[in-house]
């Protein structure tokens, strides 16, 4: 990822926040990523609404082991943030960036299938195992895409994106 030190800190902070929520058993994978993106970028959803919308994606869609819940939560977050604001992104841009998120996650982890990604995880164990890394990664990749100039309809400089100004992740990372 090409990004400034500030963007890198923000991506790391957002990923860490999602990972901590998931690891604490406060939320499942999809909930933790979606809520964190919503919260950090001013998506406007209450915690209860964000959880309700993303709950079905836990465990690869209702524990079916299909598409990774963390990735699903990240795509939901990306769509929410890009679709809001004074100049919401068009359908083509949202789809393109969603594919980019998918492709980067796939390149980093070798799969997007929960069943494959978590095959070495003991689902009976108290620890979340490798899934902690997937939650952190999905939130970080999503954050990076939201902070890059290509992710903004106006294609402005990184520091002038509306997402950067509203981001509590940016404020947290710089403290």
Secondary structure per residue as TSV (DSSP state, phi and psi in degrees):
chain	resnum	aa	ss	phi	psi
A	1	X	-	360.0	128.0
A	2	X	-	-88.6	115.9
A	3	X	-	-158.7	158.3
A	4	X	-	-72.9	168.0
A	5	X	H	-61.3	-38.4
A	6	X	H	-62.7	-47.0
A	7	X	H	-60.9	-41.3
A	8	X	H	-61.4	-44.2
A	9	X	H	-63.4	-40.1
A	10	X	H	-65.7	-44.6
A	11	X	H	-60.2	-45.3
A	12	X	H	-63.8	-42.6
A	13	X	H	-63.9	-44.2
A	14	X	H	-65.6	-43.5
A	15	X	H	-60.4	-43.4
A	16	X	H	-63.7	-41.0
A	17	X	H	-61.9	-43.8
A	18	X	H	-65.0	-42.7
A	19	X	H	-61.2	-42.0
A	20	X	H	-65.2	-40.9
A	21	X	H	-61.7	-46.0
A	22	X	H	-66.2	-45.2
A	23	X	H	-65.7	-25.5
A	24	X	T	-84.6	0.2
A	25	X	T	68.0	13.8
A	26	X	S	-72.3	-29.4
A	27	X	S	-149.9	157.7
A	28	X	-	-79.9	178.8
A	29	X	H	-57.2	-53.8
A	30	X	H	-65.3	-39.1
A	31	X	H	-63.3	-45.4
A	32	X	H	-62.6	-44.1
A	33	X	H	-69.5	-48.8
A	34	X	H	-62.2	-45.9
A	35	X	H	-62.4	-42.8
A	36	X	H	-63.1	-45.9
A	37	X	H	-63.4	-46.5
A	38	X	H	-56.0	-48.9
A	39	X	H	-67.6	-48.4
A	40	X	H	-68.6	-28.4
A	41	X	T	-110.5	15.7
A	42	X	T	65.3	42.8
A	43	X	-	-67.0	-20.9
A	44	X	-	89.1	-3.0
A	45	X	-	-85.6	143.4
A	46	X	-	-69.9	160.7
A	47	X	H	-58.4	-42.4
A	48	X	H	-62.5	-41.9
A	49	X	H	-68.2	-43.8
A	50	X	H	-60.6	-42.9
A	51	X	H	-65.0	-44.7
A	52	X	H	-60.6	-40.9
A	53	X	H	-69.4	-31.8
A	54	X	H	-102.9	-7.5
A	55	X	G	-55.3	-40.7
A	56	X	G	-68.6	-12.5
A	57	X	G	-90.7	-3.8
A	58	X	T	-60.1	139.9
A	59	X	T	64.4	31.7
A	60	X	T	74.3	48.0
A	61	X	T	70.6	88.7
A	62	X	T	60.5	38.1
A	63	X	T	65.2	19.9
A	64	X	S	-78.4	-16.1
A	65	X	-	79.7	19.2
A	66	X	-	-83.9	-129.6
A	67	X	B	-58.2	133.5
A	68	X	-	-52.1	129.2
A	69	X	H	-62.2	-36.9
A	70	X	H	-63.1	-43.1
A	71	X	H	-64.5	-42.5
A	72	X	H	-59.7	-43.9
A	73	X	H	-62.5	-37.2
A	74	X	H	-67.6	-41.5
A	75	X	H	-64.7	-40.8
A	76	X	H	-61.0	-44.0
A	77	X	H	-64.2	-44.5
A	78	X	H	-59.1	-46.5
A	79	X	H	-63.4	-41.9
A	80	X	H	-60.4	-51.2
A	81	X	H	-69.6	-42.8
A	82	X	H	-67.8	-28.5
A	83	X	T	-83.0	-2.9
A	84	X	-	-107.5	177.4
A	85	X	S	96.5	178.1
A	86	X	T	-67.7	-28.5
A	87	X	T	-130.6	76.9
A	88	X	-	-63.0	148.3
A	89	X	-	-67.7	150.8
A	90	X	-	-78.9	168.5
A	91	X	H	-58.1	-42.2
A	92	X	H	-61.8	-41.7
A	93	X	H	-67.7	-41.7
A	94	X	H	-63.6	-43.6
A	95	X	H	-65.4	-42.2
A	96	X	H	-62.2	-44.7
A	97	X	H	-72.0	-31.0
A	98	X	H	-65.1	-41.4
A	99	X	H	-64.9	-40.7
A	100	X	H	-61.1	-41.9
A	101	X	H	-60.5	-48.4
A	102	X	H	-56.5	-50.0
A	103	X	H	-65.1	-39.4
A	104	X	H	-67.5	-40.8
A	105	X	H	-63.1	-45.2
A	106	X	H	-60.3	-45.2
A	107	X	H	-63.5	-37.8
A	108	X	H	-74.9	-35.3
A	109	X	H	-116.5	-8.6
A	110	X	S	82.4	-2.9
A	111	X	-	-166.1	162.8
A	112	X	-	-121.6	5.0
A	113	X	B	-89.6	120.8
A	114	X	H	-54.9	-43.5
A	115	X	H	-59.1	-41.0
A	116	X	H	-76.1	-45.7
A	117	X	H	-61.7	-35.8
A	118	X	T	-103.6	13.5
A	119	X	T	-60.5	-27.8
A	120	X	T	-92.4	0.0
A	121	X	S	-86.2	135.5
A	122	X	-	-84.7	104.8
A	123	X	T	-68.8	-13.1
A	124	X	T	-89.9	-15.4
A	125	X	S	-72.8	156.9
A	126	X	S	-70.3	-29.2
A	127	X	S	-80.3	152.9
A	128	X	-	-87.4	-8.0
A	129	X	T	56.1	-137.5
A	130	X	T	-63.7	-22.4
A	131	X	H	-63.4	-26.1
A	132	X	H	-57.7	-41.8
A	133	X	H	-67.3	-36.3
A	134	X	H	-68.6	-38.5
A	135	X	H	-63.4	-47.6
A	136	X	H	-61.4	-44.8
A	137	X	H	-63.6	-47.6
A	138	X	H	-60.5	-43.8
A	139	X	H	-66.3	-39.0
A	140	X	H	-67.3	-44.4
A	141	X	H	-63.3	-44.7
A	142	X	H	-59.0	-45.7
A	143	X	H	-60.7	-44.3
A	144	X	H	-58.7	-45.5
A	145	X	H	-63.8	-35.0
A	146	X	H	-72.2	-26.1
A	147	X	H	-92.4	-14.0
A	148	X	S	-79.0	147.1
A	149	X	G	-57.4	-32.1
A	150	X	G	-64.5	-20.5
A	151	X	G	-85.4	-2.4
A	152	X	S	-110.0	132.8
A	153	X	T	-54.4	-40.6
A	154	X	T	-78.1	-13.3
A	155	X	-	57.3	43.5
A	156	X	-	-83.0	178.6
A	157	X	-	-64.1	154.1
A	158	X	G	-53.5	-46.1
A	159	X	G	-72.7	-8.9
A	160	X	G	-109.3	10.9
A	161	X	-	-69.0	143.7
A	162	X	H	-62.8	-26.3
A	163	X	H	-69.6	-38.9
A	164	X	H	-64.7	-41.3
A	165	X	H	-65.2	-38.9
A	166	X	H	-88.8	-6.0
A	167	X	-	-76.0	118.7
A	168	X	H	-74.5	-21.2
A	169	X	H	-63.1	-41.5
A	170	X	H	-62.5	-40.8
A	171	X	H	-67.5	-41.2
A	172	X	H	-66.7	-43.5
A	173	X	H	-65.3	-29.6
A	174	X	T	-90.4	-2.7
A	175	X	-	-80.2	360.0
